Amino acid sequence: MTVTETPAPPARAEDPGGRARRRAGRARGIRLALLVAFLVIFLIPVYVLLVTSFKPLTEADPGRAWALPEVWTAQPWRVAWEKLAPGIWNSVLLAVPGALISAVLGSMNGYVLSKWRFPGADVLFTLFLFGMFIPYQGVMIPLVQLLVKLNEITQSLTGTPGVFYGAIPGLLLAHVVYGIPICTLIFRNYYVTIPDELIEAARVDGAGMLRTYWSVVLPVSGPAFAVVIIWQFTSMWNDFLFAVFLTGPQSWPTTVMLNNIAGAQTVPYSQQMAAALLASVPTMIVYVLLGRFFMRGLMAGALKG
């Protein structure tokens, strides 16, 4: 009697590439799930704001914040717009020119401190950076005194009331000056990444400081300008402390007007939610338009300078 041996199954070939792809797929799935979870958590307040803004005052109650409106109405939006419109216009008059002026001044400072070296440039740059650590509260009283004095000087010279203390120009001046340190830092670190050979070539061709800046440096400054404009626009639009101290009722920006939307007997939650969404729209638009340049400009110079 002969016993036949059953042949052993062939050894399964290892597939390291397949295991690596499966691990990479699982990692991508985990990252995607985490991103979706964070997105949902981030959007929860937006959901509450949105659904509450469409509720009548009788339904706008914190105990029913999660519930959809039984009766949808746009009345809170109309009331919020009527109350907030003057403040939005004041904020536009403040934030748009203020962000542009800050970007131009920061660009010029950063260009000089990075490409046109002079004795004491590092010391001056350090002094610029000290301004980033001065709190608003530390300069409030001398700032008010300065703007009041500027009003008096303007009135004595022109015979008309001054436009600094209690008005938008004074608030704009305060934000532009206060923003010079951070704007200079961003542009200086960005311009350090521009090869010095380009500047030297422009000098050889006979270009001076301003010509080199206009023809060589400025055309490649888009990402840095985007970072500074977003930073300063957001800072000016969301400012409350300077606005309360330095402006009057006719010049109050959005944040102060938003704070004043309150009822005498009952709190108009739906109107406050609608006003909060209206106040956030301009900054959202700026981020959508310039956001793709933000990280590129913010990280430029992170490894140099």
KOLLODO-955904 format. One record per residue: residue in three letters; x, y, z of N, C-alpha, C in turn. Coordinates in steps of 0.02 Angstrom, whole numbers, padded with zeros to 5 digits, always signed. Each point is the difference from the previous one (the first is absolute). Last residue first. Example, Ala and Ser with C-alpha at 12.3 -4.5 7.8 and 13.67 -1.06 7.14 Angstrom:
! residues 2
SER+00642-00112+00354+00042+00059+00003-00039+00055+00037;ALA+00015-00286-00004-00045+00059+00000+00045+00060+00000;
This chain:
! residues 305
GLY+00830+04237+00389-00010+00065+00030+00005-00003+00076;LYS-00087-00215-00138+00055+00047-00013-00013+00064+00039;LEU-00152-00186-00011+00064-00034+00011+00059+00046-00011;ALA-00225+00074-00029-00001-00034+00065+00067-00033+00016;GLY-00078+00126-00204+00050+00028+00046+00002-00034+00068;ALA-00221-00029-00124+00059+00023-00036+00049+00032+00049;MET-00222-00079+00058+00056-00045+00011+00063+00021-00036;LEU-00204+00124-00022+00015-00003+00072+00061-00043+00013;GLY-00089+00023-00221+00034+00060+00022+00020-00003+00073;ARG-00120-00181-00089+00061+00008-00039+00039+00061+00023;MET-00213-00042+00092+00051-00043+00028+00065+00006-00038;PHE-00182+00130-00083+00015+00016+00070+00057-00042+00027;PHE-00116+00006-00223+00067+00029+00006+00023+00004+00073;ARG-00215-00081-00059+00048-00046-00031+00071+00028+00002;GLY-00191+00128+00082+00022-00054+00043+00052-00045-00030;LEU-00131+00203-00081+00073+00002+00009+00027-00060+00039;LEU-00237+00028-00058+00035+00030-00057+00075-00007+00006;VAL-00142-00075+00177-00014-00040-00060+00041+00026-00059;TYR+00009+00120+00203+00036-00064+00005-00011-00043-00062;VAL-00119+00203+00015+00072+00014-00007+00039-00065+00004;ILE-00231-00012+00040+00014+00015-00071+00074+00011-00011;MET-00073-00028+00221-00004-00063-00037+00015+00011-00074;THR-00017+00187+00138+00063-00035+00012+00000-00068-00035;PRO-00200+00129-00016+00057+00031-00034+00066-00036+00011;VAL-00203-00080+00115+00003-00012-00072+00060+00034-00033;SER-00078+00011+00237+00055-00045-00017+00009-00009-00075;ALA-00176+00133+00103+00064+00030+00017+00059-00044-00021;LEU-00223-00078-00027+00013+00056-00046+00069+00031+00014;LEU-00075-00168+00146+00016-00028-00066+00015+00055-00050;ALA-00071+00065+00213+00066-00031+00005+00021-00030-00067;ALA-00218+00089+00020+00050+00053-00002+00071-00029+00004;ALA-00181-00148+00022+00003+00026-00068+00053+00054-00007;MET-00042-00083+00215+00031-00051-00042+00007+00023-00072;GLN-00114+00140+00152+00071-00003+00016+00036-00051-00043;GLN-00234+00014-00017+00031+00059-00030+00076+00001+00013;SER-00127-00171+00101+00001-00009-00073+00032+00060-00035;TYR-00032+00004+00238+00052-00046-00022+00004-00006-00076;PRO-00088+00183+00175-00019-00021-00068+00053-00046-00030;VAL-00083+00052+00262+00059-00001-00042-00020-00024-00070;THR-00159+00139+00183+00019-00067-00023+00062+00006-00045;GLN-00073+00196+00109-00033-00050+00042+00021-00071-00018;ALA+00104+00181-00116-00010+00027+00067-00030-00052+00048;GLY+00165-00061-00216-00067+00023+00016-00005+00025+00071;ALA+00210-00002-00191-00027-00034+00059-00069+00029+00015;ILE+00226+00048-00153-00064-00031-00020-00025-00041+00059;ASN+00215+00114-00003-00057+00040+00022-00068-00027-00021;ASN+00215-00095-00062-00006-00004+00072-00062+00036+00026;LEU+00057+00016-00229-00023-00068+00016-00010-00008+00075;MET+00093+00200-00078-00071-00003-00016-00028-00069+00016;VAL+00229+00026+00024-00035+00039+00051-00075+00000-00012;THR+00138-00106-00159+00003-00036+00064-00037+00037+00055;THR+00023+00095-00224-00048-00056+00006+00001-00031+00069;PRO+00084+00252-00005+00003-00054-00050-00047-00057+00018;TRP-00017+00275+00059+00009-00067+00027+00003-00052-00055;SER-00031+00249-00005+00055-00034-00032+00011-00071+00026;GLN-00167+00158+00082-00007+00006-00072+00054-00039-00038;PRO+00000+00011+00243-00057-00038-00026-00007+00003-00076;GLY+00247+00044+00084-00064+00019+00029-00057-00039-00033;THR+00279-00060+00044-00052+00024-00045-00063+00018+00038;LEU+00203-00092+00102+00025+00052-00047-00053+00026-00047;PHE-00027-00178+00175+00035+00057+00031+00011+00057-00049;VAL-00105-00206-00069-00039+00029+00054+00032+00064+00027;ALA+00115-00126-00166-00060+00032-00028-00042+00033+00054;PHE+00194-00128+00057+00017+00064-00030-00063+00036-00024;LEU-00040-00215+00081+00026+00043+00053+00019+00069-00027;PHE-00078-00179-00146-00053+00028+00043+00028+00053+00048;ASP+00059-00146-00252+00021+00040+00058-00060+00027+00038;ASN+00011-00135-00211-00021-00030+00063+00018+00041+00061;TRP+00060+00069-00224-00072-00014-00002-00025-00026+00068;MET+00232+00040-00031-00038+00062+00002-00075-00013+00001;SER+00146-00186-00019+00012+00034+00063-00041+00064+00006;THR-00007-00122-00203-00034-00035+00054+00009+00035+00067;PHE+00117+00088-00183-00073+00007-00011-00038-00034+00056;GLN+00233-00027-00002-00020+00067+00021-00075+00011-00010;TRP+00092-00209-00070+00014+00011+00072-00028+00067+00023;ILE-00011-00055-00231-00046-00041+00040+00008+00014+00074;ILE+00150+00107-00143-00067+00027-00009-00051-00040+00040;VAL+00223-00077-00002-00007+00062+00038-00070+00029-00006;VAL+00054-00194-00126+00003-00014+00072-00013+00063+00040;ALA+00016+00021-00234-00061-00035+00019-00002-00014+00075;PHE+00195+00094-00094-00054+00049+00003-00065-00033+00021;ALA+00182-00141-00037+00010+00040+00061-00055+00053+00007;PRO+00000-00133-00198-00017-00039+00061+00008+00040+00064;GLY+00063+00111-00209-00070-00015+00008-00017-00040+00062;SER+00214+00096-00105-00021+00009+00070-00072-00019+00013;VAL+00149+00019-00206-00001-00066+00031-00025+00002+00072;PRO+00021+00201-00139-00038-00050-00040-00003-00069+00031;LEU+00129+00182+00106-00073+00005+00006-00037-00052-00042;VAL+00243+00020-00009-00026-00028+00062-00076-00001+00002;VAL+00119+00088-00194+00025-00067+00016-00037-00030+00060;SER-00046+00224-00091+00005-00044-00058+00019-00072+00017;TRP-00028+00180+00167-00059+00001-00044+00003-00053-00054;TYR+00185+00031+00152-00059-00022+00036-00060-00006-00047;THR+00197+00087-00088+00008-00072+00015-00062-00026+00036;ARG+00010+00230-00038-00009-00035-00063+00006-00076+00009;LEU+00045+00142+00185-00072-00001-00016-00013-00038-00065;MET+00228+00024+00069-00039-00035+00050-00074-00006-00020;GLY+00154+00034-00208+00009+00021+00069-00045-00039+00047;ALA+00115-00067-00249-00061+00013+00037+00016+00020+00072;GLY+00154-00070-00185-00009+00071+00014-00063+00017+00038;ASP+00104-00218-00067-00035+00031-00056-00016+00074+00013;VAL+00101-00130+00168+00047+00003-00056-00032+00034-00060;ARG-00135-00042+00187+00047+00054+00014+00050+00008-00058;ALA-00151-00179-00009-00035+00063-00010+00047+00059+00013;ALA+00082-00214+00045-00007+00010-00072-00036+00065-00016;GLU+00020-00065+00225+00064+00022-00027-00004+00011-00075;ILE-00188-00088+00107+00009+00070+00021+00066+00027-00029;LEU-00048-00226-00035-00047+00041-00037+00009+00074+00017;GLU+00126-00162+00117+00025+00010-00068-00047+00043-00041;ASP-00050-00079+00222+00035+00064-00003+00028+00014-00070;PRO-00223-00152+00052+00073-00004-00009+00031+00070-00005;ILE-00221-00055+00144+00016+00022-00068+00076-00001-00009;THR-00102-00047+00212+00001-00058-00046+00014+00020-00072;VAL-00029+00161+00176+00063-00034+00010+00007-00059-00048;TYR-00202+00125+00016+00049+00027-00046+00069-00031+00009;TYR-00180-00059+00147-00015-00021-00069+00054+00023-00048;ASN+00011+00065+00226+00014-00071-00006-00015-00026-00071;ARG-00054+00225+00047+00073-00010+00005+00018-00073-00008;PHE-00229+00060+00007+00032+00017-00064+00075-00010+00004;ILE-00123-00040+00197-00023-00046-00053+00036+00015-00065;LEU+00041+00145+00184+00028-00067+00011-00019-00047-00057;THR-00095+00216+00002+00071+00002-00017+00032-00068+00008;CYS-00222+00023+00070+00004+00005-00073+00073+00001-00023;ILE-00044+00004+00231-00015-00066-00028+00004+00001-00076;PRO+00038+00210+00114+00048-00052+00018-00014-00068-00032;ILE-00154+00189-00037+00065+00004-00035+00048-00056+00021;GLY-00230+00054+00088+00012-00058-00043+00067+00000-00035;TYR-00083+00180+00141+00007-00060+00042+00015-00062-00042;VAL-00041+00204-00111+00062+00005+00039+00010-00063+00042;VAL-00201+00013-00120+00056-00003-00047+00066+00002+00038;HIS-00199+00027+00123+00009-00068-00023+00059-00006-00048;ALA-00060+00215+00081+00022-00042+00055+00013-00071-00023;LEU-00091+00154-00155+00069+00016+00016+00027-00045+00055;LEU-00229-00016-00053+00041-00027-00054+00074+00011+00014;LEU-00156+00099+00144+00002-00072+00011+00043-00034-00053;GLY-00036+00230-00025+00041-00013+00058+00006-00074+00016;PRO-00144+00069-00179+00071+00010-00015+00046-00012+00060;ILE-00245-00015+00025+00033-00056-00032+00074+00013-00015;ALA-00114+00132+00205-00018-00011-00070+00043-00056-00028;GLY+00022+00101+00224-00072-00006-00009-00022-00014-00071;TYR+00235+00107+00025-00034-00031+00057-00075+00001-00011;PHE+00111+00084-00187+00040-00055+00027-00036-00034+00059;VAL-00050+00202-00144-00029-00063-00023+00038-00060+00028;GLY-00057+00282+00069+00048-00052-00017-00034-00065-00017;PRO-00114+00246-00039+00011-00051+00051+00048-00054-00024;THR+00030+00242-00104-00052-00051-00001+00014-00052+00053;GLY+00147+00185-00056-00063+00029+00023-00058-00048-00002;THR+00248-00023-00053-00051+00002-00054-00064+00034+00021;LEU+00193-00024+00149+00028+00015-00065-00052+00011-00054;SER-00057-00062+00226+00033+00065+00002+00028+00020-00068;GLN-00101-00213+00028-00050+00053+00005+00032+00069+00002;THR+00141-00190-00002-00037+00005-00063-00050+00057+00002;ILE+00115-00051+00198+00046+00030-00049-00036+00010-00067;GLU-00118-00112+00171+00010+00070+00017+00045+00035-00051;ASN-00031-00232-00022-00062+00036-00014+00007+00075+00013;LEU+00176-00140+00062-00002+00008-00073-00064+00036-00021;LYS+00022-00057+00226+00046+00055-00017+00001+00011-00076;VAL-00124-00181+00079-00033+00063+00021+00044+00059-00018;LEU+00090-00211-00036-00051+00015-00050-00039+00063+00018;LEU+00165-00078+00153+00031+00019-00064-00053+00020-00051;GLN-00071-00087+00208+00027+00067+00008+00032+00025-00065;VAL-00077-00221+00006-00057+00047+00002+00026+00072+00006;LEU+00161-00167+00014-00026+00003-00068-00060+00048-00004;PRO+00102-00049+00211+00039+00046-00041-00025+00005-00072;ILE-00120-00152+00139-00004+00069+00025+00044+00047-00040;MET+00007-00234-00057-00066+00030-00011-00003+00073+00022;VAL+00180-00179+00001+00007+00062-00039-00066+00038-00006;GLY+00024-00212+00119+00057+00039+00021+00008+00066-00036;GLN-00169-00169-00051-00016+00038+00061+00058+00045+00022;TYR+00024-00149-00187-00043+00057-00015-00011+00042+00062;PRO+00226-00141-00006-00072-00012+00000-00040+00063-00014;ILE+00250-00081-00081-00031+00053+00039-00076-00011+00000;PHE+00167-00127-00126-00013-00025+00068-00030+00053+00046;MET+00075+00032-00231-00049-00055-00002-00022-00021+00069;GLY+00173+00165-00044-00068+00026-00004-00053-00053-00002;PHE+00236-00047-00005-00024+00015+00067-00072+00025-00001;LEU+00123-00038-00202-00033-00059+00028-00026+00012+00070;PHE+00127+00169-00112-00064-00010-00032-00038-00057+00033;LEU+00219+00032+00067-00044+00051+00029-00070-00003-00031;THR+00166-00138-00092-00019-00023+00068-00046+00049+00034;PHE+00090+00061-00207-00049-00053-00009-00023-00027+00068;LEU+00173+00158-00001-00063+00031-00018-00055-00052-00008;VAL+00218-00077+00037-00026+00033+00061-00068+00032-00014;ASP+00116-00094-00182-00026-00052+00045-00028+00029+00064;ALA+00102+00146-00156-00062-00027-00027-00029-00053+00047;GLY+00211+00142+00013-00054+00002+00050-00065-00029-00025;PRO+00162+00076-00187+00022-00008+00069-00059+00008+00049;PHE-00062-00090-00238+00032+00062+00022+00021-00010+00073;ARG-00111-00140-00240+00028+00000+00068+00035+00066+00015;TRP-00183-00097-00168+00042+00060+00000+00027+00010+00070;LYS-00141-00187-00043+00041+00004-00061+00045+00062-00003;SER-00153-00058+00188+00025-00064-00024+00050+00005-00057;LEU-00116+00187+00109+00034-00037+00053+00029-00065-00024;VAL-00127+00139-00149+00060+00035+00021+00039-00041+00051;TYR-00208-00085-00072+00048+00002-00055+00065+00033+00021;GLY-00182-00004+00151+00031-00066-00007+00051-00002-00056;ASN-00126+00199+00031+00045-00012+00057+00036-00067-00007;MET-00163+00053-00162+00059+00043-00006+00049-00011+00057;SER-00204-00118+00008+00040-00022-00056+00064+00042-00008;GLY-00162+00061+00163+00037-00060+00019+00045-00026-00055;LEU-00143+00182-00048+00052+00020+00047+00042-00060+00022;VAL-00186-00044-00140+00051+00040-00035+00057+00019+00046;ALA-00185-00114+00094+00038-00044-00045+00055+00039-00036;SER-00150+00119+00137+00044-00041+00041+00043-00045-00044;ILE-00168+00127-00105+00055+00044+00024+00050-00041+00041;LEU-00193-00113-00071+00042+00017-00057+00059+00043+00021;ALA-00164-00057+00162+00037-00059-00020+00048+00016-00058;GLY-00145+00173+00072+00049-00016+00051+00042-00061-00018;PRO-00184+00070-00139+00060+00041-00008+00054-00016+00053;VAL-00195-00132+00022+00026-00005-00069+00061+00046-00009;ALA-00122-00004+00211+00040-00059-00013+00031-00002-00070;LEU-00147+00185+00080+00059-00010+00043+00045-00056-00026;LEU-00207+00054-00105+00043+00060-00005+00063-00007+00042;VAL-00159-00171+00017+00029-00001-00067+00047+00060-00009;SER-00125-00009+00196+00053-00050+00001+00034-00006-00068;ASN-00188+00141+00021+00057+00028+00037+00059-00049+00002;TRP-00200-00077-00094+00031+00050-00044+00059+00033+00035;ILE-00127-00150+00126+00036-00036-00053+00034+00049-00047;GLY-00138+00089+00169+00062-00027+00027+00041-00038-00052;PRO-00217+00082-00057+00048+00055+00010+00067-00024+00027;ALA-00172-00168-00027+00025+00029-00063+00047+00059+00011;LEU-00131-00133+00169+00071-00011-00009+00030+00035-00061;LYS-00238+00001+00069+00040+00022+00057+00075-00001-00014;GLU-00152-00077-00166-00015+00070+00014+00042+00027+00057;TRP+00014-00231-00051+00032+00041-00051-00012+00075+00012;ALA-00107-00156+00141+00072+00001+00012+00036+00043-00051;VAL-00231-00036-00028+00012+00043+00058+00075+00005+00013;ARG-00066-00147-00170-00015+00070-00019+00014+00047+00058;TRP+00025-00230+00041+00051+00023-00046-00012+00073-00020;PRO-00164-00113+00131+00061+00015+00039+00057+00027-00044;GLN-00203-00070-00109-00005+00063+00036+00061+00015+00043;ALA-00064-00194-00146+00060+00040-00013-00002+00067+00037;THR-00114-00262+00044-00011+00071-00013+00067+00035-00011;TRP-00143-00256+00045+00060+00032-00026-00016+00073-00017;VAL-00105-00185+00178-00020+00051-00049+00064+00036-00022;GLU+00034-00178+00136-00067-00021-00021-00028+00048-00052;PRO+00269-00048+00043-00057+00045+00012-00066-00033-00022;LEU+00201-00154+00090-00013+00040-00059-00060+00045+00013;ALA+00163-00089+00200-00059-00016-00040-00006+00047-00060;TRP+00167+00013+00178+00015-00051-00051-00058-00012-00047;ALA-00010+00155+00186+00050+00023-00047+00013-00050-00056;ARG-00158+00030+00201-00018-00031-00064+00051+00020-00054;GLY+00018+00079+00225-00019-00069+00011-00019-00036-00064;PRO+00055+00235+00006+00059-00043+00007-00018-00073+00010;ASP-00159+00164-00142+00012-00013+00070+00061-00047+00007;ALA-00168+00118-00186+00071+00008+00012+00015-00005+00074;GLU-00223-00002-00097+00034-00065-00003+00074+00005+00018;THR-00143+00193-00008-00034-00046+00045+00034-00069+00002;LEU+00070+00176-00150+00022+00012+00068-00032-00049+00050;PRO+00031-00085-00251-00031+00059+00031+00021+00005+00073;LYS+00165-00119-00179-00057-00013+00045-00032+00066+00021;PHE+00204-00040-00135-00062-00003-00040-00061-00015+00044;SER+00225+00011+00086-00010+00064-00034-00064+00001-00041;THR+00079-00198+00113-00030+00048+00046-00016+00066-00035;VAL+00113-00171-00118-00070-00019+00011-00034+00049+00047;LEU+00232+00036-00047-00042+00004-00060-00073-00015+00014;LEU+00166-00017+00175-00009+00069-00023-00051+00004-00057;VAL+00065-00213+00071-00044+00032+00050-00013+00073-00020;TYR+00151-00120-00134-00068-00027-00007-00047+00034+00049;VAL+00226+00050+00017-00028+00032-00060-00071-00025-00011;PRO+00126-00097+00176-00023+00068+00015-00031+00035-00060;ILE+00087-00218-00042-00057-00002+00046-00022+00071+00020;LEU+00193-00066-00141-00060+00028-00030-00060+00000+00047;PHE+00216-00093+00060+00010+00071-00016-00065+00032-00025;ILE+00005-00232+00042+00006+00036+00063+00005+00075-00013;VAL+00003-00140-00188-00067+00000+00031+00001+00040+00066;LEU+00205-00032-00109-00042+00045-00038-00070+00004+00030;PHE+00154-00155+00089+00018+00069+00019-00044+00050-00037;ALA-00028-00225-00059-00022+00011+00069+00016+00071+00023;VAL+00077-00067-00211-00073+00007-00001-00026+00013+00071;LEU+00228-00046-00022-00015+00064-00030-00075+00013-00001;LEU+00075-00211+00073+00016+00052+00049-00017+00069-00027;ALA-00024-00182-00146-00051-00003+00053+00013+00054+00053;LEU+00159-00025-00171-00063+00027-00027-00054+00001+00053;ARG+00204-00103+00053+00008+00073-00005-00064+00032-00025;ILE+00004-00233+00006+00000+00027+00068+00006+00076-00002;GLY+00018-00115-00204-00068-00003+00026-00005+00029+00070;ARG+00212-00019-00100-00040+00053-00032-00071+00000+00025;ALA+00138-00173+00075+00022+00064+00029-00038+00058-00031;ARG-00036-00215-00087-00029+00006+00067+00019+00067+00032;GLY+00097-00051-00208-00072+00012-00007-00034+00008+00067;ALA+00228-00059-00005-00009+00070-00021-00074+00017-00008;ARG+00055-00222+00048+00014+00043+00058-00010+00073-00018;ARG-00020-00154-00174-00057-00006+00047+00011+00043+00062;ARG+00174-00012-00159-00058+00038-00027-00059-00004+00047;ALA+00190-00125+00054+00014+00071+00008-00058+00043-00026;ARG-00009-00233-00030-00010+00018+00071+00013+00074+00011;GLY+00040-00083-00216-00071+00001+00015-00014+00018+00072;GLY+00225-00025-00071-00030+00059-00029-00074+00005+00014;PRO+00124-00192+00065+00012+00058+00044-00031+00064-00028;ASP-00039-00263-00032-00014+00060-00040+00010+00062+00045;GLU+00067-00287-00020-00011+00060+00039-00009+00060-00046;ALA-00064-00261-00054+00050+00052-00011-00016+00062+00040;ARG-00060-00258+00059-00031+00063-00024+00053+00054-00006;ALA+00035-00272-00028+00008+00056+00047-00028+00064-00030;PRO-00095-00242-00073+00056+00045-00013+00001+00057+00050;PRO-00098-00238+00071-00021+00059-00040+00059+00046-00010;ALA+00042-00264+00027-00012+00060+00042-00021+00058-00044;PRO-00044-00264-00064+00048+00055-00007-00019+00060+00042;THR-00047-00259+00057-00036+00059-00027+00048+00058-00006;GLU+00056-00272-00009+00007+00062+00038-00037+00057-00035;THR-00040-00276+00007+00017+00057-00043+00001+00064+00042;VAL+00039-00273+00048-00031+00062+00026+00022+00057-00044;THR-00028-00283-00030+00041+00060-00007-00039+00061+00023;MET+00009-00282+00034-00044+00060+00000+00045+00062+00000;
